[in-house]
């Protein structure tokens, strides 16, 4: 769970920076991180998506 929270916070930090305006890359990063964490522990896949910010 701490890994998912830190990934979500890092994506949010990059997404809220003043000179960042590319939502597609942020969405792809969130989707990819949730997919990787879900592949590692499939029983808690819904928890990974909630912890990363969706």
Biopython code that builds the backbone (N, CA, C, O; Angstrom):
import numpy as np
from Bio.PDB.StructureBuilder import StructureBuilder

atoms = [
    (1, "UNK", "N", (0.806, -1.189, 0.000)),
    (1, "UNK", "CA", (0.000, 0.000, 0.000)),
    (1, "UNK", "C", (0.862, 1.272, 0.000)),
    (1, "UNK", "O", (0.523, 2.225, -0.700)),
    (2, "UNK", "N", (1.959, 1.317, 0.758)),
    (2, "UNK", "CA", (2.792, 2.532, 0.706)),
    (2, "UNK", "C", (3.352, 2.815, -0.685)),
    (2, "UNK", "O", (3.518, 3.975, -1.063)),
    (3, "UNK", "N", (3.645, 1.757, -1.450)),
    (3, "UNK", "CA", (4.150, 1.954, -2.808)),
    (3, "UNK", "C", (3.085, 2.602, -3.682)),
    (3, "UNK", "O", (3.389, 3.508, -4.458)),
    (4, "UNK", "N", (1.851, 2.153, -3.567)),
    (4, "UNK", "CA", (0.763, 2.730, -4.358)),
    (4, "UNK", "C", (0.518, 4.184, -3.972)),
    (4, "UNK", "O", (0.298, 5.032, -4.837)),
    (5, "UNK", "N", (0.555, 4.467, -2.692)),
    (5, "UNK", "CA", (0.361, 5.855, -2.247)),
    (5, "UNK", "C", (1.485, 6.760, -2.732)),
    (5, "UNK", "O", (1.239, 7.892, -3.150)),
    (6, "UNK", "N", (2.712, 6.266, -2.679)),
    (6, "UNK", "CA", (3.822, 7.103, -3.137)),
    (6, "UNK", "C", (3.780, 7.316, -4.651)),
    (6, "UNK", "O", (4.113, 8.401, -5.129)),
    (7, "UNK", "N", (3.374, 6.291, -5.415)),
    (7, "UNK", "CA", (3.223, 6.470, -6.857)),
    (7, "UNK", "C", (2.149, 7.505, -7.172)),
    (7, "UNK", "O", (2.337, 8.364, -8.034)),
    (8, "UNK", "N", (1.031, 7.419, -6.475)),
    (8, "UNK", "CA", (-0.037, 8.392, -6.687)),
    (8, "UNK", "C", (0.383, 9.802, -6.334)),
    (8, "UNK", "O", (0.034, 10.752, -7.035)),
    (9, "UNK", "N", (1.129, 9.945, -5.252)),
    (9, "UNK", "CA", (1.604, 11.272, -4.860)),
    (9, "UNK", "C", (2.623, 11.829, -5.850)),
    (9, "UNK", "O", (2.630, 13.028, -6.131)),
    (10, "UNK", "N", (3.481, 10.961, -6.376)),
    (10, "UNK", "CA", (4.454, 11.433, -7.369)),
    (10, "UNK", "C", (3.757, 11.869, -8.653)),
    (10, "UNK", "O", (4.139, 12.878, -9.246)),
    (11, "UNK", "N", (2.746, 11.130, -9.091)),
    (11, "UNK", "CA", (1.999, 11.518, -10.283)),
    (11, "UNK", "C", (1.270, 12.835, -10.041)),
    (11, "UNK", "O", (1.237, 13.700, -10.916)),
    (12, "UNK", "N", (0.689, 12.988, -8.861)),
    (12, "UNK", "CA", (-0.008, 14.235, -8.532)),
    (12, "UNK", "C", (0.957, 15.409, -8.453)),
    (12, "UNK", "O", (0.621, 16.514, -8.879)),
    (13, "UNK", "N", (2.138, 15.186, -7.918)),
    (13, "UNK", "CA", (3.135, 16.248, -7.818)),
    (13, "UNK", "C", (3.551, 16.740, -9.197)),
    (13, "UNK", "O", (3.653, 17.947, -9.421)),
    (14, "UNK", "N", (3.790, 15.825, -10.114)),
    (14, "UNK", "CA", (4.170, 16.210, -11.469)),
    (14, "UNK", "C", (2.998, 16.887, -12.172)),
    (14, "UNK", "O", (3.179, 17.870, -12.891)),
    (15, "UNK", "N", (1.791, 16.351, -11.960)),
    (15, "UNK", "CA", (0.615, 16.882, -12.648)),
    (15, "UNK", "C", (0.247, 18.287, -12.188)),
    (15, "UNK", "O", (-0.332, 19.050, -12.962)),
    (16, "UNK", "N", (0.565, 18.644, -10.965)),
    (16, "UNK", "CA", (0.216, 19.972, -10.460)),
    (16, "UNK", "C", (1.328, 21.000, -10.602)),
    (16, "UNK", "O", (1.167, 22.141, -10.169)),
    (17, "UNK", "N", (2.448, 20.624, -11.197)),
    (17, "UNK", "CA", (3.518, 21.599, -11.384)),
    (17, "UNK", "C", (3.076, 22.671, -12.386)),
    (17, "UNK", "O", (2.286, 22.381, -13.284)),
    (18, "UNK", "N", (3.567, 23.891, -12.247)),
    (18, "UNK", "CA", (3.071, 25.011, -13.053)),
    (18, "UNK", "C", (3.292, 24.866, -14.561)),
    (18, "UNK", "O", (2.478, 25.354, -15.345)),
    (19, "UNK", "N", (4.353, 24.218, -14.975)),
    (19, "UNK", "CA", (4.632, 24.158, -16.409)),
    (19, "UNK", "C", (4.207, 22.822, -17.034)),
    (19, "UNK", "O", (4.600, 22.534, -18.164)),
    (20, "UNK", "N", (3.422, 22.007, -16.337)),
    (20, "UNK", "CA", (2.992, 20.701, -16.854)),
    (20, "UNK", "C", (1.542, 20.798, -17.297)),
    (20, "UNK", "O", (0.668, 21.125, -16.494)),
    (21, "UNK", "N", (1.281, 20.520, -18.552)),
    (21, "UNK", "CA", (-0.087, 20.584, -19.035)),
    (21, "UNK", "C", (-0.437, 19.401, -19.939)),
    (21, "UNK", "O", (-1.301, 19.521, -20.808)),
    (22, "UNK", "N", (0.218, 18.276, -19.743)),
    (22, "UNK", "CA", (-0.034, 17.111, -20.575)),
    (22, "UNK", "C", (-0.759, 16.043, -19.760)),
    (22, "UNK", "O", (-0.126, 15.240, -19.074)),
    (23, "UNK", "N", (-2.062, 16.040, -19.838)),
    (23, "UNK", "CA", (-2.877, 15.123, -19.063)),
    (23, "UNK", "C", (-2.733, 13.688, -19.541)),
    (23, "UNK", "O", (-2.869, 12.757, -18.747)),
    (24, "UNK", "N", (-2.465, 13.497, -20.807)),
    (24, "UNK", "CA", (-2.338, 12.149, -21.350)),
    (24, "UNK", "C", (-1.206, 11.360, -20.716)),
    (24, "UNK", "O", (-1.349, 10.167, -20.447)),
    (25, "UNK", "N", (-0.093, 12.014, -20.481)),
    (25, "UNK", "CA", (1.037, 11.331, -19.858)),
    (25, "UNK", "C", (0.720, 11.008, -18.399)),
    (25, "UNK", "O", (1.078, 9.935, -17.913)),
    (26, "UNK", "N", (0.063, 11.911, -17.708)),
    (26, "UNK", "CA", (-0.322, 11.649, -16.316)),
    (26, "UNK", "C", (-1.316, 10.493, -16.230)),
    (26, "UNK", "O", (-1.195, 9.635, -15.355)),
    (27, "UNK", "N", (-2.285, 10.466, -17.123)),
    (27, "UNK", "CA", (-3.269, 9.380, -17.129)),
    (27, "UNK", "C", (-2.617, 8.050, -17.478)),
    (27, "UNK", "O", (-2.960, 7.020, -16.898)),
    (28, "UNK", "N", (-1.682, 8.064, -18.417)),
    (28, "UNK", "CA", (-0.973, 6.836, -18.784)),
    (28, "UNK", "C", (-0.114, 6.343, -17.631)),
    (28, "UNK", "O", (-0.039, 5.138, -17.389)),
    (29, "UNK", "N", (0.526, 7.245, -16.926)),
    (29, "UNK", "CA", (1.338, 6.851, -15.773)),
    (29, "UNK", "C", (0.472, 6.240, -14.676)),
    (29, "UNK", "O", (0.856, 5.241, -14.067)),
    (30, "UNK", "N", (-0.686, 6.830, -14.422)),
    (30, "UNK", "CA", (-1.584, 6.285, -13.408)),
    (30, "UNK", "C", (-2.129, 4.922, -13.829)),
    (30, "UNK", "O", (-2.181, 4.000, -13.015)),
    (31, "UNK", "N", (-2.533, 4.787, -15.089)),
    (31, "UNK", "CA", (-3.057, 3.521, -15.600)),
    (31, "UNK", "C", (-1.988, 2.433, -15.554)),
    (31, "UNK", "O", (-2.272, 1.300, -15.163)),
    (32, "UNK", "N", (-0.777, 2.765, -15.946)),
    (32, "UNK", "CA", (0.316, 1.793, -15.955)),
    (32, "UNK", "C", (0.691, 1.364, -14.544)),
    (32, "UNK", "O", (0.898, 0.177, -14.292)),
    (33, "UNK", "N", (0.778, 2.314, -13.626)),
    (33, "UNK", "CA", (1.137, 1.951, -12.256)),
    (33, "UNK", "C", (0.063, 1.084, -11.616)),
    (33, "UNK", "O", (0.389, 0.148, -10.887)),
    (34, "UNK", "N", (-1.210, 1.373, -11.872)),
    (34, "UNK", "CA", (-2.284, 0.526, -11.347)),
    (34, "UNK", "C", (-2.239, -0.857, -11.985)),
    (34, "UNK", "O", (-2.487, -1.853, -11.305)),
    (35, "UNK", "N", (-1.933, -0.937, -13.258)),
    (35, "UNK", "CA", (-1.840, -2.224, -13.937)),
    (35, "UNK", "C", (-0.709, -3.080, -13.408)),
    (35, "UNK", "O", (-0.873, -4.284, -13.208)),
    (36, "UNK", "N", (0.440, -2.461, -13.180)),
    (36, "UNK", "CA", (1.590, -3.209, -12.658)),
    (36, "UNK", "C", (1.320, -3.689, -11.236)),
    (36, "UNK", "O", (1.593, -4.842, -10.903)),
    (37, "UNK", "N", (0.787, -2.808, -10.406)),
    (37, "UNK", "CA", (0.483, -3.213, -9.034)),
    (37, "UNK", "C", (-0.624, -4.265, -8.999)),
    (37, "UNK", "O", (-0.590, -5.159, -8.154)),
    (38, "UNK", "N", (-1.596, -4.178, -9.892)),
    (38, "UNK", "CA", (-2.646, -5.184, -9.975)),
    (38, "UNK", "C", (-2.127, -6.519, -10.449)),
    (38, "UNK", "O", (-2.640, -7.559, -10.035)),
    (39, "UNK", "N", (-1.119, -6.523, -11.309)),
    (39, "UNK", "CA", (-0.517, -7.777, -11.762)),
    (39, "UNK", "C", (0.300, -8.428, -10.653)),
    (39, "UNK", "O", (0.391, -9.653, -10.580)),
    (40, "UNK", "N", (0.889, -7.614, -9.797)),
    (40, "UNK", "CA", (1.675, -8.153, -8.690)),
    (40, "UNK", "C", (0.762, -8.790, -7.636)),
    (40, "UNK", "O", (1.047, -9.877, -7.134)),
    (41, "UNK", "N", (-0.323, -8.112, -7.311)),
    (41, "UNK", "CA", (-1.253, -8.612, -6.286)),
    (41, "UNK", "C", (-2.685, -8.465, -6.802)),
    (41, "UNK", "O", (-3.352, -7.478, -6.489)),
    (42, "UNK", "N", (-3.170, -9.438, -7.594)),
    (42, "UNK", "CA", (-4.479, -9.295, -8.251)),
    (42, "UNK", "C", (-5.670, -9.247, -7.301)),
    (42, "UNK", "O", (-6.692, -8.651, -7.641)),
    (43, "UNK", "N", (-5.571, -9.850, -6.134)),
    (43, "UNK", "CA", (-6.717, -9.866, -5.221)),
    (43, "UNK", "C", (-7.050, -8.470, -4.695)),
    (43, "UNK", "O", (-8.199, -8.202, -4.342)),
    (44, "UNK", "N", (-6.078, -7.596, -4.640)),
    (44, "UNK", "CA", (-6.308, -6.246, -4.135)),
    (44, "UNK", "C", (-6.213, -5.185, -5.204)),
    (44, "UNK", "O", (-5.815, -4.055, -4.922)),
    (45, "UNK", "N", (-6.573, -5.528, -6.428)),
    (45, "UNK", "CA", (-6.426, -4.579, -7.535)),
    (45, "UNK", "C", (-7.271, -3.326, -7.330)),
    (45, "UNK", "O", (-6.851, -2.232, -7.707)),
    (46, "UNK", "N", (-8.437, -3.467, -6.747)),
    (46, "UNK", "CA", (-9.288, -2.293, -6.510)),
    (46, "UNK", "C", (-8.640, -1.359, -5.491)),
    (46, "UNK", "O", (-8.839, -0.146, -5.554)),
    (47, "UNK", "N", (-7.869, -1.909, -4.555)),
    (47, "UNK", "CA", (-7.192, -1.082, -3.564)),
    (47, "UNK", "C", (-6.084, -0.253, -4.219)),
    (47, "UNK", "O", (-5.851, 0.889, -3.822)),
    (48, "UNK", "N", (-5.410, -0.810, -5.207)),
    (48, "UNK", "CA", (-4.345, -0.076, -5.873)),
    (48, "UNK", "C", (-4.898, 1.136, -6.606)),
    (48, "UNK", "O", (-4.303, 2.213, -6.586)),
    (49, "UNK", "N", (-6.040, 0.950, -7.253)),
    (49, "UNK", "CA", (-6.609, 2.086, -7.997)),
    (49, "UNK", "C", (-7.076, 3.179, -7.036)),
    (49, "UNK", "O", (-6.927, 4.363, -7.339)),
    (50, "UNK", "N", (-7.632, 2.810, -5.894)),
    (50, "UNK", "CA", (-8.033, 3.812, -4.915)),
    (50, "UNK", "C", (-6.821, 4.509, -4.296)),
    (50, "UNK", "O", (-6.850, 5.718, -4.066)),
    (51, "UNK", "N", (-5.776, 3.764, -4.032)),
    (51, "UNK", "CA", (-4.597, 4.332, -3.377)),
    (51, "UNK", "C", (-3.825, 5.269, -4.316)),
    (51, "UNK", "O", (-3.198, 6.223, -3.856)),
    (52, "UNK", "N", (-3.868, 5.004, -5.621)),
    (52, "UNK", "CA", (-3.147, 5.887, -6.534)),
    (52, "UNK", "C", (-3.956, 7.100, -6.938)),
    (52, "UNK", "O", (-3.436, 7.995, -7.605)),
    (53, "UNK", "N", (-5.202, 7.147, -6.554)),
    (53, "UNK", "CA", (-5.958, 8.371, -6.757)),
    (53, "UNK", "C", (-7.153, 8.296, -7.676)),
    (53, "UNK", "O", (-7.635, 9.336, -8.122)),
    (54, "UNK", "N", (-7.648, 7.121, -7.978)),
    (54, "UNK", "CA", (-8.818, 7.021, -8.849)),
    (54, "UNK", "C", (-10.023, 6.580, -8.097)),
    (54, "UNK", "O", (-11.098, 6.443, -8.680)),
]
sb = StructureBuilder()
sb.init_structure("model")
sb.init_model(0)
sb.init_chain("A")
sb.init_seg("    ")
for serial, (resi, resn, name, xyz) in enumerate(atoms, 1):
    if name == "N":
        sb.init_residue(resn, " ", resi, " ")
    sb.init_atom(name, np.array(xyz, "f"), 0.0, 1.0, " ", f" {name:<3s}", serial, name[0])
structure = sb.get_structure()
